[in-house]
Amino acid sequence: MAEKLSIDRIDEIMRAVFLQLKAMGGRARGREVLAAIEPNLGLTEYEKEKTHTGAVRWDTHIRFYTSDCVKAGYLTKSEGYWILTAEGEKALKLPAGELIRTAEKAYRQSRKSAIETTQIPDVEVERAATYEQAIETARAEIEEHINNLGPYDFQKLVSELLRAMGYHVSHVAPPGPDGGVDILAYKDPLGTTAPRIKVQVKHRDQKVAAKDVRELEGLLRKEGDIGLIVSSGGFTSEAEREIRSSNRHIETMDLERVITLWQEHYDKLSQAGKALLPLVKVFFLAPADE
């Protein structure tokens, strides 16, 4: 009889995934999680074997089963990132073998007999894994492209995004001191209609801190002024608390939100804007659960 990845083995590896995610702050790219746990899994030759499509068996099976963990509320996924939920942390306390079985019993009763013997067709498993890996790789490449932009090109990218979103950009700061405002944008060409958006653009590895938020607060002097901080490095928890407690209206864009909005408004970008971050749509045969 041919060797198979048993449901208990899938459960064992998935627990390692959850524990690694927890150690990485609860959020990481799928491939980074799998690479981190691989040396400690004691993988068999069968599990490391490549299938006829070139996919690695254990990798594809775990990616496939993460979809069931998402449905169970143990994980969420966003553009190649896996996020461990509070329910996922609780699931680690389930008896051995029950983490996966619990997810399957809750969301895949119609396929129980197939699940118990892991007789899921290889083509289905590999299709789901290929789809996920493609999304993950594409997102990583987009992030890398943006991170490799110079600070003024990133500033230009943000201004082009605002234009595509329907704002009128009246000012983009040239290289040199900018007085704290990198971009000014309005809802109408003359700037007679609120809001007046004052934008600070931070293109760096470090997260925006509370002091950066306070600096922008000091620039929001007129009625109808709104602050926007765009940070490719993200925001500290202190900065987020400062924004929530501020009596000024301040919005944020981290790298993930920039990319999401860029994709959403891509067709409305100018050619100069598209050249800063060119994207192309690719169609896949969707996995069964999409």
VOVO-622509 format. One line per field, with one value per residue (C-alpha): residue in one letter; x, y, z. Coordinates in Angstrom, 1 decimal, padded with zeros to 4 digits, always signed. Layout:
% residues N
residu c(A / ...)
u c(X / ...)
v c(Y / ...)
w c(Z / ...)
END
This chain:
% residues 290
residu c(M / A / E / K / L / S / I / D / R / I / D / E / I / M / R / A / V / F / L / Q / L / K / A / M / G / G / R / A / R / G / R / E / V / L / A / A / I / E / P / N / L / G / L / T / E / Y / E / K / E / K / T / H / T / G / A / V / R / W / D / T / H / I / R / F / Y / T / S / D / C / V / K / A / G / Y / L / T / K / S / E / G / Y / W / I / L / T / A / E / G / E / K / A / L / K / L / P / A / G / E / L / I / R / T / A / E / K / A / Y / R / Q / S / R / K / S / A / I / E / T / T / Q / I / P / D / V / E / V / E / R / A / A / T / Y / E / Q / A / I / E / T / A / R / A / E / I / E / E / H / I / N / N / L / G / P / Y / D / F / Q / K / L / V / S / E / L / L / R / A / M / G / Y / H / V / S / H / V / A / P / P / G / P / D / G / G / V / D / I / L / A / Y / K / D / P / L / G / T / T / A / P / R / I / K / V / Q / V / K / H / R / D / Q / K / V / A / A / K / D / V / R / E / L / E / G / L / L / R / K / E / G / D / I / G / L / I / V / S / S / G / G / F / T / S / E / A / E / R / E / I / R / S / S / N / R / H / I / E / T / M / D / L / E / R / V / I / T / L / W / Q / E / H / Y / D / K / L / S / Q / A / G / K / A / L / L / P / L / V / K / V / F / F / L / A / P / A / D / E)
u c(+000.0 / +001.3 / +002.5 / +000.2 / +000.3 / -002.0 / -004.4 / -002.5 / +000.7 / -001.0 / -002.2 / +001.3 / +002.8 / -000.1 / +000.5 / +004.1 / +002.8 / +000.6 / +003.4 / +005.8 / +003.3 / +002.8 / +006.6 / +006.7 / +004.2 / +001.1 / +001.6 / +004.1 / +004.3 / +003.4 / +006.7 / +008.6 / +006.7 / +007.2 / +010.9 / +011.3 / +009.7 / +011.0 / +014.4 / +012.6 / +009.8 / +011.8 / +010.4 / +010.4 / +011.6 / +007.9 / +007.0 / +009.9 / +009.2 / +008.2 / +005.0 / +004.7 / +004.0 / +007.2 / +005.4 / +006.8 / +004.3 / +004.3 / +004.3 / +001.3 / -000.7 / -000.1 / -001.1 / -004.2 / -005.2 / -004.6 / -007.8 / -009.8 / -008.2 / -009.3 / -012.8 / -012.6 / -011.5 / -008.0 / -006.2 / -006.9 / -005.0 / -004.2 / -002.1 / +000.3 / +000.4 / -001.0 / -002.4 / -003.0 / -006.3 / -007.2 / -009.3 / -006.2 / -004.2 / -007.0 / -006.9 / -003.3 / -004.8 / -006.9 / -005.8 / -003.3 / -005.0 / -008.1 / -006.9 / -007.4 / -010.3 / -012.2 / -011.8 / -012.8 / -015.8 / -017.1 / -016.7 / -016.3 / -018.8 / -019.6 / -016.0 / -015.3 / -014.4 / -011.9 / -010.4 / -009.9 / -007.7 / -006.2 / -007.4 / -007.8 / -006.8 / -003.3 / -004.4 / -006.8 / -004.2 / -001.6 / -004.0 / -004.8 / -001.1 / -000.1 / -002.7 / -001.7 / +002.0 / +001.4 / -000.4 / +002.3 / +005.1 / +003.4 / +002.7 / +006.3 / +007.6 / +005.3 / +006.5 / +010.1 / +009.7 / +008.2 / +010.8 / +013.5 / +012.0 / +013.8 / +012.0 / +011.0 / +009.7 / +007.7 / +006.3 / +005.5 / +003.7 / +001.6 / +000.7 / -000.3 / -002.4 / -004.3 / -005.0 / -006.3 / -008.6 / -010.1 / -008.2 / -006.6 / -002.9 / -001.8 / +001.7 / +004.3 / +007.4 / +010.6 / +013.8 / +014.9 / +013.2 / +009.4 / +008.1 / +006.5 / +004.1 / +005.0 / +001.8 / -001.3 / -004.5 / -008.1 / -011.5 / -011.8 / -009.3 / -009.4 / -009.3 / -012.5 / -014.2 / -013.2 / -011.2 / -007.8 / -005.4 / -001.9 / +000.2 / +003.4 / +005.2 / +007.6 / +009.6 / +011.8 / +012.2 / +011.4 / +007.8 / +006.2 / +006.3 / +004.0 / +006.3 / +005.7 / +002.0 / +002.3 / +004.3 / +001.5 / -001.1 / +000.7 / +000.2 / -003.6 / -004.5 / -007.6 / -011.1 / -011.4 / -007.7 / -007.1 / -003.8 / -002.6 / +000.5 / +001.8 / +004.4 / +006.0 / +007.4 / +004.1 / +003.2 / +004.1 / +001.3 / +002.1 / +001.6 / -001.8 / -002.9 / -001.9 / -004.0 / -007.0 / -006.8 / -006.1 / -008.7 / -007.6 / -008.7 / -005.7 / -005.7 / -003.0 / -001.7 / +000.8 / +002.4 / -000.5 / -003.1 / -001.0 / -000.8 / -004.5 / -005.6 / -003.1 / -004.7 / -008.2 / -007.6 / -005.0 / -007.2 / -007.5 / -003.8 / -001.9 / +000.7 / +003.4 / +001.8 / +001.6 / +005.3 / +006.2 / +004.5 / +003.4 / +001.0 / -000.7 / -003.8 / -003.3 / -006.2 / -006.0 / -008.3 / -009.7 / -009.3 / -012.5 / -013.0 / -012.5)
v c(+000.0 / +003.4 / +005.7 / +008.6 / +011.7 / +010.6 / +013.1 / +012.8 / +013.8 / +016.8 / +017.8 / +017.5 / +019.7 / +022.2 / +022.6 / +023.5 / +026.1 / +027.7 / +027.7 / +029.3 / +031.9 / +032.7 / +033.0 / +035.4 / +037.8 / +036.1 / +037.2 / +036.1 / +034.9 / +031.3 / +030.4 / +032.0 / +029.9 / +026.7 / +027.3 / +028.0 / +024.7 / +022.4 / +021.5 / +020.3 / +018.2 / +015.0 / +014.8 / +011.4 / +010.9 / +010.5 / +013.8 / +015.6 / +014.0 / +016.1 / +015.2 / +015.0 / +018.8 / +019.6 / +020.5 / +019.3 / +016.9 / +018.1 / +021.8 / +021.4 / +019.3 / +021.8 / +024.8 / +022.9 / +022.3 / +025.9 / +026.7 / +024.5 / +026.2 / +029.6 / +028.3 / +027.1 / +030.6 / +029.4 / +031.4 / +034.3 / +035.0 / +038.2 / +038.5 / +035.7 / +036.4 / +033.9 / +035.4 / +033.3 / +034.1 / +033.9 / +030.8 / +029.3 / +029.8 / +028.0 / +025.2 / +024.4 / +023.1 / +020.5 / +016.8 / +015.5 / +014.9 / +017.1 / +020.4 / +019.4 / +017.0 / +019.7 / +022.1 / +019.3 / +018.1 / +021.6 / +022.6 / +019.5 / +016.9 / +015.9 / +014.8 / +013.1 / +009.7 / +011.2 / +013.4 / +010.6 / +008.7 / +011.8 / +010.5 / +014.0 / +013.9 / +015.2 / +017.5 / +019.3 / +019.6 / +020.9 / +023.3 / +025.0 / +025.2 / +026.5 / +029.2 / +030.3 / +030.2 / +032.4 / +035.0 / +034.9 / +035.3 / +038.1 / +040.0 / +039.6 / +040.9 / +043.9 / +044.7 / +044.3 / +046.6 / +049.3 / +048.9 / +049.4 / +052.7 / +055.8 / +058.1 / +060.6 / +058.0 / +056.5 / +060.0 / +060.3 / +056.9 / +058.1 / +061.3 / +059.3 / +057.0 / +060.0 / +061.3 / +057.9 / +058.0 / +061.2 / +063.8 / +066.9 / +067.1 / +070.7 / +070.2 / +067.5 / +068.5 / +068.6 / +067.1 / +069.1 / +070.5 / +070.4 / +071.9 / +068.7 / +068.3 / +066.1 / +066.3 / +068.5 / +067.2 / +068.5 / +067.2 / +069.9 / +071.7 / +075.0 / +073.4 / +075.2 / +072.0 / +070.2 / +068.1 / +069.6 / +066.6 / +067.1 / +064.1 / +062.9 / +060.1 / +057.9 / +055.4 / +053.6 / +050.3 / +051.9 / +052.2 / +055.6 / +056.6 / +058.7 / +061.7 / +061.6 / +061.7 / +064.7 / +066.5 / +066.1 / +067.1 / +070.4 / +071.1 / +070.6 / +074.1 / +074.9 / +073.6 / +070.7 / +069.8 / +066.0 / +064.4 / +061.3 / +059.4 / +056.9 / +054.6 / +051.7 / +050.6 / +050.5 / +052.1 / +051.4 / +050.6 / +053.9 / +055.8 / +054.0 / +055.0 / +058.6 / +058.6 / +057.1 / +059.6 / +062.7 / +065.4 / +065.8 / +063.6 / +061.5 / +058.6 / +056.0 / +053.9 / +051.1 / +049.2 / +046.7 / +049.4 / +051.2 / +048.0 / +047.2 / +050.7 / +050.6 / +047.5 / +048.8 / +052.0 / +050.7 / +051.4 / +055.0 / +055.6 / +057.8 / +056.1 / +057.8 / +056.4 / +052.9 / +053.0 / +053.4 / +050.1 / +048.3 / +045.4 / +042.8 / +040.7 / +036.9 / +034.4 / +031.0 / +028.1 / +028.7 / +026.0 / +024.4 / +026.5 / +029.9)
w c(+000.0 / -000.9 / +001.9 / +002.8 / +004.9 / +007.7 / +009.3 / +012.5 / +010.7 / +009.1 / +012.5 / +013.9 / +011.2 / +011.4 / +015.1 / +014.3 / +011.8 / +014.5 / +017.1 / +014.6 / +013.7 / +017.4 / +017.7 / +014.7 / +016.2 / +014.8 / +011.2 / +008.5 / +004.9 / +004.5 / +002.9 / +005.7 / +008.3 / +006.4 / +005.8 / +009.6 / +010.7 / +008.0 / +009.7 / +012.9 / +011.2 / +010.6 / +007.1 / +005.5 / +001.9 / +000.9 / +002.5 / +000.8 / -002.6 / -005.5 / -007.3 / -011.1 / -011.1 / -009.3 / -006.0 / -002.7 / -001.1 / +002.5 / +001.5 / -000.8 / +001.8 / +004.6 / +002.3 / +001.3 / +004.9 / +006.0 / +004.0 / +006.3 / +009.3 / +007.8 / +007.6 / +011.2 / +012.3 / +013.3 / +010.7 / +008.4 / +005.1 / +003.4 / +000.2 / +001.1 / +004.8 / +007.4 / +010.6 / +013.7 / +015.4 / +019.1 / +018.2 / +016.5 / +019.7 / +021.7 / +019.1 / +020.1 / +023.4 / +021.7 / +022.0 / +019.4 / +016.1 / +016.9 / +015.6 / +012.0 / +012.7 / +014.5 / +011.5 / +009.1 / +011.0 / +011.3 / +007.6 / +005.5 / +006.7 / +003.1 / +002.6 / +005.9 / +004.6 / +002.1 / +004.8 / +007.3 / +004.8 / +003.2 / -000.2 / -001.6 / -005.3 / -005.8 / -008.5 / -006.1 / -003.4 / -005.9 / -007.5 / -004.2 / -003.2 / -006.6 / -006.4 / -002.9 / -003.8 / -006.8 / -004.8 / -002.1 / -004.6 / -006.5 / -003.4 / -002.2 / -005.5 / -005.4 / -001.9 / -002.9 / -005.9 / -003.7 / -001.0 / -003.6 / -004.8 / -003.6 / -001.1 / -003.8 / -006.2 / -003.4 / -002.6 / -006.3 / -006.2 / -003.3 / -005.2 / -008.3 / -006.2 / -004.7 / -008.2 / -009.3 / -006.2 / -007.5 / -005.5 / -006.9 / -005.9 / -005.7 / -004.3 / -004.2 / -002.2 / -004.2 / -002.7 / +000.3 / +003.4 / +003.0 / +006.2 / +007.3 / +004.4 / +001.5 / -000.5 / -000.5 / -002.0 / -002.3 / -003.4 / -006.1 / -008.3 / -006.4 / -002.9 / -001.9 / -000.6 / +002.5 / +003.2 / +002.7 / +003.0 / +004.3 / +003.6 / +005.2 / +003.4 / +005.3 / +003.2 / +005.6 / +007.5 / +010.8 / +011.9 / +012.3 / +016.0 / +018.2 / +017.8 / +014.0 / +014.6 / +016.9 / +014.3 / +011.8 / +014.3 / +014.7 / +011.0 / +011.0 / +011.8 / +009.7 / +009.9 / +007.4 / +007.5 / +007.5 / +008.0 / +006.2 / +007.1 / +004.5 / +005.9 / +004.1 / +007.4 / +009.2 / +012.6 / +016.2 / +018.6 / +020.4 / +017.1 / +016.5 / +020.1 / +019.4 / +016.3 / +018.0 / +020.9 / +018.7 / +018.4 / +014.8 / +011.9 / +010.9 / +008.4 / +007.8 / +004.9 / +005.5 / +002.7 / +002.6 / +002.2 / -000.5 / -002.5 / -002.1 / -003.1 / -006.0 / -007.3 / -006.8 / -008.7 / -011.2 / -014.3 / -013.3 / -012.9 / -015.4 / -017.5 / -015.5 / -012.3 / -013.8 / -014.7 / -011.0 / -010.1 / -013.3 / -012.7 / -014.9 / -014.2 / -014.4 / -014.3 / -012.6 / -012.5 / -009.0 / -006.2 / -005.2 / -002.1 / -003.7)
END
